[in-house]
Amino acid sequence: MKLERLGDAVVGTVGDAAGAVVDPRAGLGRIRAAMSSRALIGVAAALVAGYLVGRLRRHA
């Protein structure tokens, strides 16, 4: 992916996420189709890591 097109990709993904709020089934399908498996694994790992950090900070 070219760096100049990164903004377009981000805007498209944010639009798909907003669509998921209105129509969850269709929106999640669009997000899943737009993301590669590598990106999906990265997002899932970041969510899990963020959850664990937040949980550790809350107990400290």
Biopython code that builds the backbone (N, CA, C, O; Angstrom):
import numpy as np
from Bio.PDB.StructureBuilder import StructureBuilder

atoms = [
    (1, "MET", "N", (0.847, -1.177, 0.000)),
    (1, "MET", "CA", (0.000, 0.000, 0.000)),
    (1, "MET", "C", (0.887, 1.232, 0.000)),
    (1, "MET", "O", (1.849, 1.316, 0.764)),
    (2, "LYS", "N", (0.563, 2.182, -0.853)),
    (2, "LYS", "CA", (1.323, 3.419, -0.906)),
    (2, "LYS", "C", (0.916, 4.315, 0.243)),
    (2, "LYS", "O", (-0.246, 4.334, 0.648)),
    (3, "LEU", "N", (1.877, 5.058, 0.764)),
    (3, "LEU", "CA", (1.631, 5.921, 1.916)),
    (3, "LEU", "C", (0.664, 7.046, 1.581)),
    (3, "LEU", "O", (-0.062, 7.515, 2.458)),
    (4, "GLU", "N", (0.641, 7.489, 0.325)),
    (4, "GLU", "CA", (-0.272, 8.565, -0.068)),
    (4, "GLU", "C", (-1.736, 8.118, 0.012)),
    (4, "GLU", "O", (-2.626, 8.945, 0.211)),
    (5, "ARG", "N", (-1.979, 6.850, -0.140)),
    (5, "ARG", "CA", (-3.343, 6.309, -0.137)),
    (5, "ARG", "C", (-3.806, 5.882, 1.256)),
    (5, "ARG", "O", (-4.934, 5.414, 1.413)),
    (6, "LEU", "N", (-2.956, 6.037, 2.260)),
    (6, "LEU", "CA", (-3.287, 5.600, 3.608)),
    (6, "LEU", "C", (-4.497, 6.346, 4.149)),
    (6, "LEU", "O", (-5.353, 5.742, 4.796)),
    (7, "GLY", "N", (-4.582, 7.642, 3.898)),
    (7, "GLY", "CA", (-5.732, 8.427, 4.356)),
    (7, "GLY", "C", (-7.037, 7.925, 3.770)),
    (7, "GLY", "O", (-8.051, 7.868, 4.465)),
    (8, "ASP", "N", (-7.018, 7.563, 2.505)),
    (8, "ASP", "CA", (-8.221, 7.016, 1.867)),
    (8, "ASP", "C", (-8.643, 5.702, 2.518)),
    (8, "ASP", "O", (-9.830, 5.459, 2.736)),
    (9, "ALA", "N", (-7.676, 4.873, 2.821)),
    (9, "ALA", "CA", (-7.982, 3.592, 3.452)),
    (9, "ALA", "C", (-8.562, 3.793, 4.846)),
    (9, "ALA", "O", (-9.500, 3.101, 5.244)),
    (10, "VAL", "N", (-7.995, 4.750, 5.587)),
    (10, "VAL", "CA", (-8.486, 5.022, 6.937)),
    (10, "VAL", "C", (-9.907, 5.553, 6.889)),
    (10, "VAL", "O", (-10.755, 5.116, 7.667)),
    (11, "VAL", "N", (-10.182, 6.486, 5.992)),
    (11, "VAL", "CA", (-11.523, 7.046, 5.869)),
    (11, "VAL", "C", (-12.518, 5.963, 5.466)),
    (11, "VAL", "O", (-13.636, 5.926, 5.980)),
    (12, "GLY", "N", (-12.126, 5.093, 4.562)),
    (12, "GLY", "CA", (-13.013, 4.003, 4.162)),
    (12, "GLY", "C", (-13.315, 3.053, 5.305)),
    (12, "GLY", "O", (-14.451, 2.607, 5.466)),
    (13, "THR", "N", (-12.307, 2.745, 6.095)),
    (13, "THR", "CA", (-12.506, 1.847, 7.232)),
    (13, "THR", "C", (-13.388, 2.487, 8.287)),
    (13, "THR", "O", (-14.246, 1.822, 8.867)),
    (14, "VAL", "N", (-13.184, 3.778, 8.542)),
    (14, "VAL", "CA", (-14.030, 4.487, 9.516)),
    (14, "VAL", "C", (-15.473, 4.527, 9.017)),
    (14, "VAL", "O", (-16.402, 4.377, 9.810)),
    (15, "GLY", "N", (-15.668, 4.723, 7.737)),
    (15, "GLY", "CA", (-17.014, 4.702, 7.170)),
    (15, "GLY", "C", (-17.669, 3.344, 7.317)),
    (15, "GLY", "O", (-18.859, 3.255, 7.619)),
    (16, "ASP", "N", (-16.898, 2.280, 7.105)),
    (16, "ASP", "CA", (-17.440, 0.927, 7.294)),
    (16, "ASP", "C", (-17.795, 0.684, 8.756)),
    (16, "ASP", "O", (-18.802, 0.043, 9.055)),
    (17, "ALA", "N", (-16.965, 1.198, 9.670)),
    (17, "ALA", "CA", (-17.261, 1.037, 11.096)),
    (17, "ALA", "C", (-18.526, 1.800, 11.474)),
    (17, "ALA", "O", (-19.332, 1.310, 12.264)),
    (18, "ALA", "N", (-18.705, 2.989, 10.919)),
    (18, "ALA", "CA", (-19.928, 3.755, 11.188)),
    (18, "ALA", "C", (-21.145, 3.034, 10.614)),
    (18, "ALA", "O", (-22.217, 3.045, 11.220)),
    (19, "GLY", "N", (-20.987, 2.417, 9.464)),
    (19, "GLY", "CA", (-22.071, 1.634, 8.882)),
    (19, "GLY", "C", (-22.424, 0.422, 9.730)),
    (19, "GLY", "O", (-23.569, -0.029, 9.738)),
    (20, "ALA", "N", (-21.434, -0.101, 10.442)),
    (20, "ALA", "CA", (-21.679, -1.250, 11.313)),
    (20, "ALA", "C", (-22.584, -0.879, 12.479)),
    (20, "ALA", "O", (-23.279, -1.737, 13.024)),
    (21, "VAL", "N", (-22.578, 0.394, 12.865)),
    (21, "VAL", "CA", (-23.454, 0.848, 13.947)),
    (21, "VAL", "C", (-24.908, 0.853, 13.472)),
    (21, "VAL", "O", (-25.809, 0.460, 14.213)),
    (22, "VAL", "N", (-25.128, 1.292, 12.251)),
    (22, "VAL", "CA", (-26.481, 1.381, 11.701)),
    (22, "VAL", "C", (-27.022, 0.000, 11.349)),
    (22, "VAL", "O", (-28.146, -0.344, 11.716)),
    (23, "ASP", "N", (-26.226, -0.783, 10.643)),
    (23, "ASP", "CA", (-26.634, -2.133, 10.237)),
    (23, "ASP", "C", (-25.493, -3.087, 10.576)),
    (23, "ASP", "O", (-24.612, -3.312, 9.747)),
    (24, "PRO", "N", (-25.498, -3.650, 11.784)),
    (24, "PRO", "CA", (-24.350, -4.442, 12.248)),
    (24, "PRO", "C", (-23.976, -5.616, 11.344)),
    (24, "PRO", "O", (-22.792, -5.859, 11.110)),
    (25, "ARG", "N", (-24.947, -6.328, 10.845)),
    (25, "ARG", "CA", (-24.623, -7.517, 10.037)),
    (25, "ARG", "C", (-23.914, -7.124, 8.736)),
    (25, "ARG", "O", (-22.881, -7.701, 8.398)),
    (26, "ALA", "N", (-24.453, -6.164, 8.018)),
    (26, "ALA", "CA", (-23.837, -5.741, 6.753)),
    (26, "ALA", "C", (-22.525, -5.001, 7.001)),
    (26, "ALA", "O", (-21.562, -5.182, 6.255)),
    (27, "GLY", "N", (-22.478, -4.175, 8.037)),
    (27, "GLY", "CA", (-21.264, -3.410, 8.332)),
    (27, "GLY", "C", (-20.094, -4.293, 8.692)),
    (27, "GLY", "O", (-18.980, -4.073, 8.216)),
    (28, "LEU", "N", (-20.329, -5.292, 9.527)),
    (28, "LEU", "CA", (-19.244, -6.196, 9.904)),
    (28, "LEU", "C", (-18.771, -7.022, 8.710)),
    (28, "LEU", "O", (-17.589, -7.344, 8.592)),
    (29, "GLY", "N", (-19.702, -7.356, 7.835)),
    (29, "GLY", "CA", (-19.312, -8.074, 6.625)),
    (29, "GLY", "C", (-18.404, -7.238, 5.741)),
    (29, "GLY", "O", (-17.438, -7.752, 5.176)),
    (30, "ARG", "N", (-18.709, -5.942, 5.616)),
    (30, "ARG", "CA", (-17.859, -5.048, 4.820)),
    (30, "ARG", "C", (-16.487, -4.868, 5.451)),
    (30, "ARG", "O", (-15.472, -4.859, 4.754)),
    (31, "ILE", "N", (-16.459, -4.723, 6.785)),
    (31, "ILE", "CA", (-15.169, -4.567, 7.466)),
    (31, "ILE", "C", (-14.338, -5.833, 7.300)),
    (31, "ILE", "O", (-13.141, -5.762, 7.024)),
    (32, "ARG", "N", (-14.962, -6.973, 7.464)),
    (32, "ARG", "CA", (-14.251, -8.247, 7.327)),
    (32, "ARG", "C", (-13.706, -8.418, 5.912)),
    (32, "ARG", "O", (-12.594, -8.914, 5.733)),
    (33, "ALA", "N", (-14.471, -8.016, 4.914)),
    (33, "ALA", "CA", (-14.025, -8.149, 3.529)),
    (33, "ALA", "C", (-12.885, -7.182, 3.211)),
    (33, "ALA", "O", (-12.015, -7.495, 2.398)),
    (34, "ALA", "N", (-12.885, -6.013, 3.845)),
    (34, "ALA", "CA", (-11.860, -5.015, 3.553)),
    (34, "ALA", "C", (-10.529, -5.322, 4.215)),
    (34, "ALA", "O", (-9.479, -4.929, 3.708)),
    (35, "MET", "N", (-10.561, -6.010, 5.324)),
    (35, "MET", "CA", (-9.327, -6.277, 6.064)),
    (35, "MET", "C", (-8.723, -7.614, 5.643)),
    (35, "MET", "O", (-9.436, -8.592, 5.416)),
    (36, "SER", "N", (-7.413, -7.633, 5.545)),
    (36, "SER", "CA", (-6.738, -8.893, 5.275)),
    (36, "SER", "C", (-6.650, -9.682, 6.574)),
    (36, "SER", "O", (-6.872, -9.132, 7.653)),
    (37, "SER", "N", (-6.333, -10.947, 6.476)),
    (37, "SER", "CA", (-6.246, -11.782, 7.676)),
    (37, "SER", "C", (-5.124, -11.305, 8.588)),
    (37, "SER", "O", (-5.244, -11.389, 9.811)),
    (38, "ARG", "N", (-4.047, -10.810, 8.016)),
    (38, "ARG", "CA", (-2.928, -10.306, 8.815)),
    (38, "ARG", "C", (-3.350, -9.068, 9.601)),
    (38, "ARG", "O", (-3.008, -8.938, 10.776)),
    (39, "ALA", "N", (-4.083, -8.165, 8.971)),
    (39, "ALA", "CA", (-4.560, -6.965, 9.657)),
    (39, "ALA", "C", (-5.578, -7.329, 10.726)),
    (39, "ALA", "O", (-5.581, -6.740, 11.807)),
    (40, "LEU", "N", (-6.432, -8.285, 10.438)),
    (40, "LEU", "CA", (-7.436, -8.719, 11.401)),
    (40, "LEU", "C", (-6.783, -9.308, 12.649)),
    (40, "LEU", "O", (-7.230, -9.045, 13.765)),
    (41, "ILE", "N", (-5.743, -10.092, 12.470)),
    (41, "ILE", "CA", (-5.011, -10.659, 13.603)),
    (41, "ILE", "C", (-4.328, -9.544, 14.395)),
    (41, "ILE", "O", (-4.297, -9.588, 15.625)),
    (42, "GLY", "N", (-3.787, -8.559, 13.705)),
    (42, "GLY", "CA", (-3.143, -7.428, 14.383)),
    (42, "GLY", "C", (-4.119, -6.617, 15.211)),
    (42, "GLY", "O", (-3.809, -6.226, 16.337)),
    (43, "VAL", "N", (-5.294, -6.362, 14.663)),
    (43, "VAL", "CA", (-6.318, -5.614, 15.396)),
    (43, "VAL", "C", (-6.789, -6.413, 16.604)),
    (43, "VAL", "O", (-6.949, -5.854, 17.689)),
    (44, "ALA", "N", (-7.009, -7.699, 16.433)),
    (44, "ALA", "CA", (-7.438, -8.539, 17.549)),
    (44, "ALA", "C", (-6.378, -8.570, 18.644)),
    (44, "ALA", "O", (-6.716, -8.492, 19.826)),
    (45, "ALA", "N", (-5.110, -8.681, 18.278)),
    (45, "ALA", "CA", (-4.033, -8.690, 19.259)),
    (45, "ALA", "C", (-3.951, -7.358, 19.998)),
    (45, "ALA", "O", (-3.723, -7.329, 21.208)),
    (46, "ALA", "N", (-4.135, -6.258, 19.275)),
    (46, "ALA", "CA", (-4.107, -4.941, 19.916)),
    (46, "ALA", "C", (-5.266, -4.771, 20.889)),
    (46, "ALA", "O", (-5.094, -4.187, 21.959)),
    (47, "LEU", "N", (-6.432, -5.270, 20.534)),
    (47, "LEU", "CA", (-7.579, -5.189, 21.441)),
    (47, "LEU", "C", (-7.342, -6.004, 22.705)),
    (47, "LEU", "O", (-7.643, -5.540, 23.805)),
    (48, "VAL", "N", (-6.812, -7.198, 22.564)),
    (48, "VAL", "CA", (-6.531, -8.040, 23.726)),
    (48, "VAL", "C", (-5.461, -7.396, 24.595)),
    (48, "VAL", "O", (-5.593, -7.368, 25.819)),
    (49, "ALA", "N", (-4.400, -6.877, 23.977)),
    (49, "ALA", "CA", (-3.337, -6.220, 24.740)),
    (49, "ALA", "C", (-3.866, -4.992, 25.475)),
    (49, "ALA", "O", (-3.519, -4.770, 26.635)),
    (50, "GLY", "N", (-4.699, -4.197, 24.815)),
    (50, "GLY", "CA", (-5.286, -3.025, 25.462)),
    (50, "GLY", "C", (-6.164, -3.409, 26.632)),
    (50, "GLY", "O", (-6.145, -2.746, 27.669)),
    (51, "TYR", "N", (-6.929, -4.466, 26.477)),
    (51, "TYR", "CA", (-7.775, -4.951, 27.568)),
    (51, "TYR", "C", (-6.930, -5.382, 28.761)),
    (51, "TYR", "O", (-7.236, -5.038, 29.903)),
    (52, "LEU", "N", (-5.871, -6.133, 28.493)),
    (52, "LEU", "CA", (-5.016, -6.611, 29.578)),
    (52, "LEU", "C", (-4.295, -5.469, 30.287)),
    (52, "LEU", "O", (-4.183, -5.477, 31.513)),
    (53, "VAL", "N", (-3.809, -4.495, 29.538)),
    (53, "VAL", "CA", (-3.151, -3.336, 30.154)),
    (53, "VAL", "C", (-4.141, -2.565, 31.013)),
    (53, "VAL", "O", (-3.812, -2.172, 32.132)),
    (54, "GLY", "N", (-5.330, -2.347, 30.514)),
    (54, "GLY", "CA", (-6.349, -1.639, 31.281)),
    (54, "GLY", "C", (-6.729, -2.393, 32.543)),
    (54, "GLY", "O", (-6.954, -1.785, 33.589)),
    (55, "ARG", "N", (-6.802, -3.682, 32.451)),
    (55, "ARG", "CA", (-7.151, -4.499, 33.622)),
    (55, "ARG", "C", (-6.034, -4.460, 34.661)),
    (55, "ARG", "O", (-6.301, -4.383, 35.860)),
    (56, "LEU", "N", (-4.781, -4.514, 34.201)),
    (56, "LEU", "CA", (-3.650, -4.448, 35.133)),
    (56, "LEU", "C", (-3.579, -3.078, 35.814)),
    (56, "LEU", "O", (-3.301, -2.999, 37.011)),
    (57, "ARG", "N", (-3.822, -2.023, 35.078)),
    (57, "ARG", "CA", (-3.777, -0.675, 35.652)),
    (57, "ARG", "C", (-4.890, -0.465, 36.672)),
    (57, "ARG", "O", (-4.702, 0.235, 37.667)),
    (58, "ARG", "N", (-6.032, -1.063, 36.427)),
    (58, "ARG", "CA", (-7.149, -0.904, 37.343)),
    (58, "ARG", "C", (-6.863, -1.564, 38.679)),
    (58, "ARG", "O", (-7.297, -1.073, 39.721)),
    (59, "HIS", "N", (-6.137, -2.672, 38.657)),
    (59, "HIS", "CA", (-5.836, -3.395, 39.892)),
    (59, "HIS", "C", (-4.630, -2.833, 40.624)),
    (59, "HIS", "O", (-4.433, -3.122, 41.804)),
    (60, "ALA", "N", (-3.826, -2.041, 39.947)),
    (60, "ALA", "CA", (-2.608, -1.499, 40.574)),
    (60, "ALA", "C", (-2.878, -0.268, 41.406)),
    (60, "ALA", "O", (-1.955, 0.297, 41.992)),
]
sb = StructureBuilder()
sb.init_structure("model")
sb.init_model(0)
sb.init_chain("A")
sb.init_seg("    ")
for serial, (resi, resn, name, xyz) in enumerate(atoms, 1):
    if name == "N":
        sb.init_residue(resn, " ", resi, " ")
    sb.init_atom(name, np.array(xyz, "f"), 0.0, 1.0, " ", f" {name:<3s}", serial, name[0])
structure = sb.get_structure()
